[in-house]
Amino acid sequence: MDEDPANPPSTPWTAPPTAKERNAVQRAVTALLDELAPEKMVNRAERHTVPVEQHRTPGGCVLQAPEAAVSVSWYPDTDEESAFGELDVVVWRGVVSRRGAPPRREGATIVGELALRPVEDSSGGFVWRAADGQTYDTEALAAKCMALLEAQMESGTAEPGS
């Protein structure tokens, strides 16, 4: 089997991740969340309705359209000897409930899911690798999330791996 040097196979870590590596992964997570849903400043100005609401949480974000959503959640591994963690991108039909919001009668249903793991790239930074081997830098993954949301808004269906 020929290996693609641009897309090496994912290998388990031979040593526990260092603090420097964990910090670099956390910066990659923060950069992605900042791209998708920048943290808002509190102000008393009138809020304008936007087609896609951006909701930020400490470990993720939700991009909510009127009848579709994409949530991005970071689950860091708590085991010091394991890999860094996993980033889950979930495509939803409906309105996703958020903490502190009043309950909704009609719930959201999962349409698809994409799990990604951080892998070190040639520059020493981190990119995101899906189970199928596809890798995304921060900008490409943010664009993928927006494309998934737009596809769900337009057709009512979206496949995260496509």
Contacts in CASP RR format, 6 or more apart in sequence:
PFRMAT RR
TARGET T0000
AUTHOR 0000-0000-0000
METHOD contacts of the structure
MODEL  1
MDEDPANPPSTPWTAPPTAKERNAVQRAVTALLDELAPEKMVNRAERHTV
PVEQHRTPGGCVLQAPEAAVSVSWYPDTDEESAFGELDVVVWRGVVSRRG
APPRREGATIVGELALRPVEDSSGGFVWRAADGQTYDTEALAAKCMALLE
AQMESGTAEPGS
3 9 0 8 1.000
7 133 0 8 1.000
7 135 0 8 1.000
10 117 0 8 1.000
10 119 0 8 1.000
10 129 0 8 1.000
10 133 0 8 1.000
12 83 0 8 1.000
13 82 0 8 1.000
13 83 0 8 1.000
16 80 0 8 1.000
16 81 0 8 1.000
16 82 0 8 1.000
17 25 0 8 1.000
17 83 0 8 1.000
17 84 0 8 1.000
21 84 0 8 1.000
21 120 0 8 1.000
22 76 0 8 1.000
22 84 0 8 1.000
24 124 0 8 1.000
24 125 0 8 1.000
24 126 0 8 1.000
25 76 0 8 1.000
25 84 0 8 1.000
25 85 0 8 1.000
25 118 0 8 1.000
25 126 0 8 1.000
26 76 0 8 1.000
28 118 0 8 1.000
28 125 0 8 1.000
28 126 0 8 1.000
28 127 0 8 1.000
28 128 0 8 1.000
28 138 0 8 1.000
29 59 0 8 1.000
29 60 0 8 1.000
29 74 0 8 1.000
29 87 0 8 1.000
31 138 0 8 1.000
32 72 0 8 1.000
32 87 0 8 1.000
32 128 0 8 1.000
32 138 0 8 1.000
32 141 0 8 1.000
32 142 0 8 1.000
33 56 0 8 1.000
33 59 0 8 1.000
33 60 0 8 1.000
33 61 0 8 1.000
33 72 0 8 1.000
33 74 0 8 1.000
35 138 0 8 1.000
35 139 0 8 1.000
35 142 0 8 1.000
36 54 0 8 1.000
36 61 0 8 1.000
36 63 0 8 1.000
36 72 0 8 1.000
36 142 0 8 1.000
36 145 0 8 1.000
36 146 0 8 1.000
37 54 0 8 1.000
37 55 0 8 1.000
37 56 0 8 1.000
37 60 0 8 1.000
37 61 0 8 1.000
37 62 0 8 1.000
37 63 0 8 1.000
38 54 0 8 1.000
38 56 0 8 1.000
39 56 0 8 1.000
40 54 0 8 1.000
40 56 0 8 1.000
51 65 0 8 1.000
51 66 0 8 1.000
52 63 0 8 1.000
52 64 0 8 1.000
52 65 0 8 1.000
52 149 0 8 1.000
53 62 0 8 1.000
53 63 0 8 1.000
53 64 0 8 1.000
53 65 0 8 1.000
54 61 0 8 1.000
54 62 0 8 1.000
54 63 0 8 1.000
54 64 0 8 1.000
55 61 0 8 1.000
55 62 0 8 1.000
55 63 0 8 1.000
55 64 0 8 1.000
55 98 0 8 1.000
57 99 0 8 1.000
59 73 0 8 1.000
59 74 0 8 1.000
60 71 0 8 1.000
60 72 0 8 1.000
60 73 0 8 1.000
60 74 0 8 1.000
61 71 0 8 1.000
61 72 0 8 1.000
62 69 0 8 1.000
62 70 0 8 1.000
62 71 0 8 1.000
62 72 0 8 1.000
62 96 0 8 1.000
62 98 0 8 1.000
63 69 0 8 1.000
63 70 0 8 1.000
63 71 0 8 1.000
63 72 0 8 1.000
63 145 0 8 1.000
63 146 0 8 1.000
63 149 0 8 1.000
64 95 0 8 1.000
64 96 0 8 1.000
65 149 0 8 1.000
65 152 0 8 1.000
65 153 0 8 1.000
66 95 0 8 1.000
66 153 0 8 1.000
67 93 0 8 1.000
67 94 0 8 1.000
67 95 0 8 1.000
67 153 0 8 1.000
67 156 0 8 1.000
68 91 0 8 1.000
68 92 0 8 1.000
68 93 0 8 1.000
68 94 0 8 1.000
68 149 0 8 1.000
68 152 0 8 1.000
68 153 0 8 1.000
68 156 0 8 1.000
69 91 0 8 1.000
69 92 0 8 1.000
69 94 0 8 1.000
69 95 0 8 1.000
69 96 0 8 1.000
69 108 0 8 1.000
69 149 0 8 1.000
69 152 0 8 1.000
70 89 0 8 1.000
70 90 0 8 1.000
70 91 0 8 1.000
70 92 0 8 1.000
70 145 0 8 1.000
70 146 0 8 1.000
70 148 0 8 1.000
70 149 0 8 1.000
70 152 0 8 1.000
71 88 0 8 1.000
71 89 0 8 1.000
71 90 0 8 1.000
71 92 0 8 1.000
71 96 0 8 1.000
72 87 0 8 1.000
72 88 0 8 1.000
72 89 0 8 1.000
72 145 0 8 1.000
73 87 0 8 1.000
73 88 0 8 1.000
73 90 0 8 1.000
74 85 0 8 1.000
74 86 0 8 1.000
74 87 0 8 1.000
75 85 0 8 1.000
75 86 0 8 1.000
75 87 0 8 1.000
75 88 0 8 1.000
76 84 0 8 1.000
76 85 0 8 1.000
77 83 0 8 1.000
77 84 0 8 1.000
77 85 0 8 1.000
77 86 0 8 1.000
83 117 0 8 1.000
84 117 0 8 1.000
84 118 0 8 1.000
85 117 0 8 1.000
85 118 0 8 1.000
86 115 0 8 1.000
86 116 0 8 1.000
86 117 0 8 1.000
87 115 0 8 1.000
87 116 0 8 1.000
87 117 0 8 1.000
87 118 0 8 1.000
87 128 0 8 1.000
88 113 0 8 1.000
88 114 0 8 1.000
88 115 0 8 1.000
88 116 0 8 1.000
89 113 0 8 1.000
89 114 0 8 1.000
89 115 0 8 1.000
89 116 0 8 1.000
89 141 0 8 1.000
89 144 0 8 1.000
89 145 0 8 1.000
89 148 0 8 1.000
89 160 0 8 1.000
90 110 0 8 1.000
90 112 0 8 1.000
90 113 0 8 1.000
90 114 0 8 1.000
91 110 0 8 1.000
91 111 0 8 1.000
91 112 0 8 1.000
91 113 0 8 1.000
91 148 0 8 1.000
91 149 0 8 1.000
91 152 0 8 1.000
91 158 0 8 1.000
91 160 0 8 1.000
92 108 0 8 1.000
92 109 0 8 1.000
92 110 0 8 1.000
92 111 0 8 1.000
92 152 0 8 1.000
93 108 0 8 1.000
93 109 0 8 1.000
93 111 0 8 1.000
93 152 0 8 1.000
93 156 0 8 1.000
94 106 0 8 1.000
94 107 0 8 1.000
94 108 0 8 1.000
94 109 0 8 1.000
95 104 0 8 1.000
95 106 0 8 1.000
95 107 0 8 1.000
95 108 0 8 1.000
96 108 0 8 1.000
97 103 0 8 1.000
97 104 0 8 1.000
97 107 0 8 1.000
97 108 0 8 1.000
111 152 0 8 1.000
111 156 0 8 1.000
111 157 0 8 1.000
111 158 0 8 1.000
112 158 0 8 1.000
112 159 0 8 1.000
112 160 0 8 1.000
113 160 0 8 1.000
114 130 0 8 1.000
114 144 0 8 1.000
114 148 0 8 1.000
114 160 0 8 1.000
114 161 0 8 1.000
115 130 0 8 1.000
115 131 0 8 1.000
116 128 0 8 1.000
116 129 0 8 1.000
116 130 0 8 1.000
116 136 0 8 1.000
116 141 0 8 1.000
117 128 0 8 1.000
117 129 0 8 1.000
118 126 0 8 1.000
118 127 0 8 1.000
118 128 0 8 1.000
118 129 0 8 1.000
119 126 0 8 1.000
119 127 0 8 1.000
119 128 0 8 1.000
119 129 0 8 1.000
119 135 0 8 1.000
120 126 0 8 1.000
121 127 0 8 1.000
121 135 0 8 1.000
121 137 0 8 1.000
127 135 0 8 1.000
127 136 0 8 1.000
127 137 0 8 1.000
128 135 0 8 1.000
128 136 0 8 1.000
128 137 0 8 1.000
128 141 0 8 1.000
129 135 0 8 1.000
129 136 0 8 1.000
130 136 0 8 1.000
130 161 0 8 1.000
132 161 0 8 1.000
134 161 0 8 1.000
136 144 0 8 1.000
148 158 0 8 1.000
148 160 0 8 1.000
149 158 0 8 1.000
151 157 0 8 1.000
151 158 0 8 1.000
152 158 0 8 1.000
END
